[in-house]
Amino acid sequence: MSPGRARRVSLLATLTLLAMTARWGSTFSLIHGLRHRVPVLNS
C-alpha cells in the first residue's frame, strides 16, 4: 500500500471512530433525559 493511500485509510478510520463516538454520546444524553420523563413499567 502506498504511503498516501495508507494515510487516507488511517484518516478515514479516525473520522469514522470520532463519528461513532459522537453518535453514541448523543444517544446517551437522549436516553438519560428520557429516563426521568418516562415512568417505569411494573409487570
C-alpha positions as CSV (number, residue, x, y, z in Angstrom):
1,M,0.0,0.0,0.0
2,S,1.4,3.4,-0.9
3,P,2.0,6.0,1.9
4,G,-0.7,8.3,0.5
5,R,-3.3,5.6,0.5
6,A,-2.3,4.4,4.0
7,R,-2.7,7.9,5.3
8,R,-6.1,8.2,3.7
9,V,-7.2,4.9,5.2
10,S,-5.9,6.0,8.6
11,L,-7.7,9.3,8.4
12,L,-11.0,7.6,7.3
13,A,-10.7,5.2,10.2
14,T,-10.1,8.0,12.7
15,L,-13.0,10.1,11.4
16,T,-15.3,7.1,11.5
17,L,-14.4,6.4,15.1
18,L,-15.0,10.0,16.0
19,A,-18.4,10.0,14.3
20,M,-19.4,6.8,16.1
21,T,-18.3,8.2,19.4
22,A,-20.3,11.4,18.8
23,R,-23.4,9.3,17.8
24,W,-23.0,7.1,21.0
25,G,-22.6,10.2,23.1
26,S,-25.7,11.9,21.7
27,T,-27.9,8.8,22.3
28,F,-26.6,8.6,25.9
29,S,-27.7,12.1,26.7
30,L,-31.1,11.5,25.0
31,I,-31.7,8.3,27.0
32,H,-30.6,10.0,30.2
33,G,-33.2,12.7,29.7
34,L,-36.0,10.3,28.8
35,R,-35.3,8.2,31.8
36,H,-36.6,11.0,34.0
37,R,-39.7,11.6,31.9
38,V,-41.0,8.1,31.1
39,P,-42.5,6.1,34.0
40,V,-41.1,2.7,34.9
41,L,-43.2,-0.2,33.7
42,N,-44.2,-2.6,36.5
43,S,-45.1,-6.1,35.5
